[in-house]
Amino acid sequence: MPHLLQVQNILCRYDPNPEVPPVVDNLSFALEAGEIGCLLGSSGCGKTTVLRAIAGFHPLESGSITLNDRILSSSSVHLAPEKRNIGMVFQDYALFPHLSVCQNITFGLHKLSTRAKEVVCDELLELVQLTGFGHRYPHELSGGQQQRVALARALAPSPSLLLLDEPLSSLDTELRRGLALEVREILKKRGISAIMVTHDQEEAFAFADKVGVLHKGKLEQWDVPFSLYHEPQTRYVAGFIGQGVFLPGFVRDANTIETELGLLQSPKQYPWLPNTAVEVLLRPDDITESPDSPYQAVVCRKIFAGTSTLYTLLLPTGSHIEAALPSHHNFEIGHQIGIKVDADHLIAFA
């Protein structure tokens, strides 16, 4: 079965000098019909350039972008943005301040009659939970409501693919999380495939079926959120996703790594020879309290987080690790506690 969207080995530049590294370098991924994807990365990693290339706002030096088996972009083909049947939601919403909500939503539907536009508008207002707001103007709406209007306008022409460029970044943190879930539900109801760009991991995980982590123009991993967290393919992804600390160790056999916190066992086999030096990623939830443990650590910092407290612990060697322990245990700074590693997914890199 062919993919809805196929991005294959694309390369994008802003500087024509071949000695300057490209902004996007040999990047590939695919999106299935009805699937929601997200490009995640820090500022300057190339994620917005990828989105602009898919939309048709940035040419390709090499590679290709295909939607519904139609080539949108390649080194020799560049279909105009308005001919791609792709909707886009911008970071600043880009609503017309002098038009009402309904006029904004139906702005691009020039071929429809007035009555047909009203039907589309009413349907989309109900979908984005803004029924009765059609006569209002953008300045009369909250940020979250304006974002829903922008989403409804992008959905009005029934695009094959929806692109969202950090659409929630101007909203407060709590509203972002909730709206990310709402937008996901709206897209799933309509069966719309979408790609969002963000630097916020929680937003990406709440919104997307698949997430791609970008670093210096390269796609480090395109995967489901669970695998990005528990089975990162590169050291960069392991360090970028979630919280955690790398602890040095040595391979003892195919399933065992020795660290200053003892012998750590893994259900999977490692490819390295015995005595190979490795780094083991320990997440805060991999560390548990164990009063009788021979491995002791001193509390350096603590952050209360409701159901748990995040502790920064100092090991005898001078290394630091983090532990998320139940908040009904209240260890003071300077207190020494016994700990052990209890990890279902032991992540290590040579």
Wavefront OBJ file of the C-alpha trace (Angstrom):
o trace
v 0.000 0.000 0.000
v 1.560 3.347 -1.022
v 2.203 6.038 1.563
v 0.095 9.191 1.578
v 3.225 11.352 1.919
v 6.725 10.254 0.969
v 9.652 12.527 1.797
v 12.732 10.912 0.272
v 16.358 11.993 0.697
v 15.574 15.710 0.546
v 18.329 18.312 0.749
v 17.605 22.018 1.301
v 19.954 25.001 1.398
v 19.688 28.704 2.100
v 23.339 29.369 1.215
v 24.333 28.209 -2.302
v 27.959 27.767 -1.184
v 28.514 23.957 -1.217
v 31.011 24.302 1.647
v 28.227 25.540 3.940
v 26.313 22.577 5.440
v 22.738 22.233 4.157
v 19.848 23.171 6.447
v 18.175 19.814 5.713
v 20.471 16.932 4.815
v 19.329 13.668 3.149
v 16.123 13.473 5.192
v 13.477 10.779 4.622
v 10.202 9.723 6.254
v 6.709 8.586 5.255
v 3.207 9.316 6.521
v 0.231 7.008 6.107
v -3.338 8.101 5.367
v -5.007 9.315 8.574
v -1.694 9.361 10.443
v -0.483 12.370 12.437
v 3.222 13.125 12.505
v 5.419 15.634 14.265
v 8.874 17.056 13.571
v 10.550 17.726 16.915
v 13.801 19.501 17.586
v 15.570 22.503 19.033
v 15.745 25.884 17.300
v 17.736 25.812 14.052
v 17.550 22.039 13.518
v 15.740 22.365 10.165
v 12.234 21.261 11.122
v 10.420 24.357 9.827
v 12.404 24.187 6.560
v 11.114 20.632 6.042
v 7.553 21.885 6.562
v 8.120 24.770 4.138
v 9.513 22.352 1.558
v 6.414 20.141 1.828
v 4.164 23.204 1.523
v 6.049 24.404 -1.549
v 7.645 27.500 -0.019
v 11.207 26.173 -0.278
v 12.793 24.341 -3.261
v 14.725 21.087 -3.058
v 18.321 20.764 -4.184
v 17.885 16.997 -4.352
v 15.455 14.294 -3.261
v 11.685 14.284 -3.755
v 8.363 14.894 -1.990
v 5.355 12.865 -3.133
v 1.711 13.230 -2.017
v -0.918 10.713 -3.151
v 1.537 9.358 -5.758
v 1.986 12.839 -7.248
v 5.434 14.447 -7.190
v 5.206 17.838 -5.490
v 8.911 18.666 -5.415
v 12.186 17.313 -6.745
v 15.353 18.777 -8.233
v 13.436 19.268 -11.510
v 9.784 19.634 -10.355
v 8.251 22.326 -8.166
v 4.469 22.446 -7.921
v 3.117 25.808 -6.740
v 1.845 25.844 -3.108
v -1.755 26.559 -4.149
v -1.792 23.448 -6.371
v -0.687 20.962 -3.708
v -4.011 20.544 -1.855
v -2.198 21.129 1.431
v -3.626 23.179 4.299
v -1.413 25.159 6.654
v -1.878 26.589 10.148
v 0.668 29.246 11.035
v 2.251 30.153 14.356
v 0.579 33.592 14.421
v -2.801 32.243 13.160
v -2.754 34.788 10.238
v -6.470 35.591 10.620
v -7.860 38.608 8.792
v -8.790 41.120 11.541
v -11.446 42.886 9.413
v -13.303 39.652 8.599
v -15.690 37.748 10.866
v -14.966 34.209 12.016
v -17.186 32.763 9.260
v -15.607 34.989 6.629
v -12.159 33.878 7.756
v -13.106 30.203 7.618
v -14.637 30.401 4.130
v -12.123 32.861 2.692
v -10.604 30.385 0.229
v -13.878 28.805 -0.929
v -14.429 31.138 -3.903
v -16.288 28.627 -6.054
v -19.018 27.857 -3.498
v -22.333 29.655 -3.222
v -23.140 31.762 -0.162
v -25.415 29.008 1.186
v -22.783 26.311 0.629
v -20.224 28.435 2.480
v -22.628 28.777 5.417
v -23.043 24.986 5.566
v -19.262 24.444 5.576
v -18.762 27.141 8.218
v -21.466 25.755 10.526
v -20.043 22.238 10.228
v -16.499 23.358 11.032
v -17.555 25.641 13.895
v -19.281 22.643 15.479
v -16.187 20.524 14.867
v -13.867 23.012 16.619
v -16.447 23.683 19.368
v -17.128 27.308 18.408
v -20.805 27.062 17.435
v -22.398 30.509 17.675
v -19.098 32.379 17.227
v -19.380 32.884 13.459
v -20.348 36.561 13.665
v -17.482 37.533 15.973
v -14.163 39.056 14.945
v -10.660 37.729 15.806
v -10.009 40.442 18.439
v -13.084 39.234 20.329
v -11.639 35.733 20.751
v -9.074 34.235 23.120
v -5.801 32.848 21.791
v -7.096 29.285 21.953
v -10.295 30.247 20.113
v -8.314 32.059 17.406
v -6.218 28.935 16.930
v -9.369 26.848 16.429
v -10.612 29.317 13.820
v -7.260 29.044 12.011
v -7.605 25.247 12.108
v -11.169 25.410 10.757
v -10.037 27.698 7.908
v -7.261 25.262 6.981
v -9.725 22.338 6.994
v -12.405 24.139 4.937
v -11.021 23.173 1.476
v -10.696 19.497 2.597
v -6.914 19.255 2.114
v -5.132 15.947 1.614
v -2.572 16.984 4.241
v -2.488 19.601 7.008
v 0.744 21.298 8.103
v 0.999 23.084 11.466
v 3.990 25.352 12.151
v 4.382 25.583 15.961
v 0.677 26.481 16.132
v 0.456 26.498 19.931
v 3.707 28.224 20.870
v 2.088 31.560 21.739
v -0.307 29.966 24.239
v 0.384 29.244 27.900
v 1.695 25.806 28.840
v -1.519 24.346 30.276
v -3.622 25.507 27.325
v -1.048 24.113 24.849
v -1.314 20.581 26.231
v -5.107 20.579 26.208
v -5.381 22.136 22.762
v -2.871 19.676 21.293
v -5.177 16.837 22.363
v -8.253 18.681 21.050
v -6.660 19.307 17.651
v -5.627 15.650 17.468
v -9.204 14.515 18.148
v -10.557 16.907 15.505
v -8.137 15.591 12.874
v -8.867 11.972 13.779
v -12.627 12.595 13.441
v -12.103 13.945 9.938
v -9.475 11.362 8.984
v -7.042 14.164 8.110
v -3.314 13.427 7.952
v -1.154 16.134 9.482
v 2.401 17.120 10.354
v 3.177 19.529 13.161
v 6.477 21.241 13.939
v 7.328 21.901 17.586
v 10.192 22.098 20.067
v 7.946 20.891 22.923
v 8.271 17.152 23.639
v 5.083 16.810 25.682
v 3.128 18.610 22.966
v 4.607 16.305 20.327
v 3.800 13.161 22.302
v 0.228 14.331 23.013
v -0.408 15.212 19.368
v 1.346 12.722 17.111
v 1.243 9.044 16.169
v 4.827 9.288 14.868
v 7.513 11.756 15.912
v 10.708 12.598 14.062
v 13.640 13.991 16.064
v 15.796 16.372 14.020
v 19.354 17.451 14.803
v 21.530 19.672 12.588
v 19.360 19.026 9.553
v 19.311 15.246 9.904
v 16.474 12.996 11.035
v 17.840 11.032 13.973
v 14.764 8.813 14.407
v 11.178 8.617 13.083
v 9.155 6.479 15.478
v 6.244 6.180 17.886
v 6.691 8.154 21.147
v 7.083 4.977 23.239
v 10.065 3.823 21.184
v 11.706 7.250 21.179
v 11.674 7.199 24.972
v 12.401 3.525 25.668
v 14.330 2.476 22.537
v 16.259 5.498 21.184
v 18.409 4.610 18.192
v 21.063 7.295 18.712
v 22.740 8.875 21.692
v 21.342 12.267 20.689
v 17.748 10.999 20.827
v 18.444 9.291 24.158
v 19.708 12.542 25.646
v 17.127 14.804 23.985
v 13.944 12.880 24.794
v 12.791 12.939 28.403
v 15.085 13.260 31.391
v 18.060 11.139 32.246
v 21.751 10.917 33.033
v 24.454 8.864 31.320
v 26.503 6.715 33.695
v 29.795 5.132 32.552
v 30.102 1.349 32.542
v 31.759 -1.695 30.981
v 30.265 -4.627 29.106
v 30.713 -7.886 31.007
v 28.775 -10.158 28.642
v 26.058 -9.861 25.982
v 23.366 -9.033 28.572
v 25.320 -7.431 31.423
v 26.888 -4.023 32.013
v 28.894 -3.223 35.130
v 28.467 0.263 36.616
v 29.116 1.905 39.968
v 25.520 0.920 40.812
v 26.266 -2.755 40.273
v 25.712 -5.253 37.468
v 22.805 -4.180 35.285
v 21.007 -6.872 33.320
v 19.233 -6.356 29.996
v 16.759 -8.705 28.286
v 18.258 -7.747 24.913
v 21.755 -8.670 23.793
v 24.390 -5.999 23.244
v 26.672 -6.241 20.177
v 29.867 -5.224 21.983
v 32.795 -7.332 23.158
v 33.509 -7.774 26.906
v 35.252 -4.783 28.539
v 33.905 -2.353 25.946
v 33.367 1.051 27.584
v 29.742 2.213 27.328
v 27.388 4.863 28.657
v 24.157 3.728 30.284
v 21.142 6.030 30.234
v 19.300 6.042 33.545
v 15.909 7.774 33.641
v 14.537 9.166 36.928
v 11.955 6.363 37.010
v 14.739 3.743 36.684
v 16.018 4.565 40.186
v 14.158 3.308 43.242
v 14.789 3.652 46.959
v 16.274 0.575 48.609
v 17.195 1.072 52.294
v 19.240 -2.163 52.432
v 21.160 -1.465 49.216
v 24.965 -1.276 49.380
v 24.774 1.612 46.916
v 24.328 4.922 48.701
v 23.713 8.436 47.351
v 23.395 11.893 48.882
v 20.461 14.197 48.097
v 21.768 17.371 46.375
v 18.580 18.925 45.040
v 14.857 18.190 45.145
v 11.827 19.382 43.192
v 8.368 18.546 44.530
v 6.040 17.517 41.671
v 2.868 16.365 43.429
v 2.732 12.582 43.167
v 6.528 12.367 43.059
v 9.629 14.319 44.020
v 12.536 14.628 41.606
v 15.824 14.201 43.471
v 19.320 14.905 42.178
v 21.618 12.410 43.877
v 25.401 12.473 44.303
v 27.198 9.119 43.996
v 30.504 8.349 45.788
v 32.444 8.753 42.510
v 31.145 12.287 42.057
v 28.601 11.334 39.383
v 25.053 12.672 39.595
v 21.827 10.843 38.771
v 18.160 11.756 39.059
v 15.431 9.779 40.804
v 11.665 10.295 40.794
v 10.533 8.899 44.152
v 7.039 8.852 45.708
v 6.372 12.220 47.334
v 5.256 10.736 50.672
v 8.967 10.032 51.228
v 10.512 13.408 52.019
v 14.300 13.218 52.017
v 16.087 16.416 52.999
v 19.103 17.822 51.167
v 22.251 16.210 52.551
v 20.371 13.029 53.505
v 21.969 9.732 52.407
v 19.690 7.065 50.950
v 20.099 3.562 49.560
v 19.173 3.136 45.896
v 19.038 0.503 43.184
v 18.470 0.417 39.437
v 15.137 -1.081 38.360
v 15.000 -0.565 34.588
v 12.847 -2.588 32.165
v 14.539 -0.954 29.166
v 18.282 -0.622 29.703
v 19.668 1.833 27.154
v 23.392 1.924 26.455
v 25.745 3.405 23.851
v 29.378 2.595 23.143
l 1 2 3 4 5 6 7 8 9 10 11 12 13 14 15 16 17 18 19 20 21 22 23 24 25 26 27 28 29 30 31 32 33 34 35 36 37 38 39 40 41 42 43 44 45 46 47 48 49 50 51 52 53 54 55 56 57 58 59 60 61 62 63 64 65 66 67 68 69 70 71 72 73 74 75 76 77 78 79 80 81 82 83 84 85 86 87 88 89 90 91 92 93 94 95 96 97 98 99 100 101 102 103 104 105 106 107 108 109 110 111 112 113 114 115 116 117 118 119 120 121 122 123 124 125 126 127 128 129 130 131 132 133 134 135 136 137 138 139 140 141 142 143 144 145 146 147 148 149 150 151 152 153 154 155 156 157 158 159 160 161 162 163 164 165 166 167 168 169 170 171 172 173 174 175 176 177 178 179 180 181 182 183 184 185 186 187 188 189 190 191 192 193 194 195 196 197 198 199 200 201 202 203 204 205 206 207 208 209 210 211 212 213 214 215 216 217 218 219 220 221 222 223 224 225 226 227 228 229 230 231 232 233 234 235 236 237 238 239 240 241 242 243 244 245 246 247 248 249 250 251 252 253 254 255 256 257 258 259 260 261 262 263 264 265 266 267 268 269 270 271 272 273 274 275 276 277 278 279 280 281 282 283 284 285 286 287 288 289 290 291 292 293 294 295 296 297 298 299 300 301 302 303 304 305 306 307 308 309 310 311 312 313 314 315 316 317 318 319 320 321 322 323 324 325 326 327 328 329 330 331 332 333 334 335 336 337 338 339 340 341 342 343 344 345 346 347 348 349 350
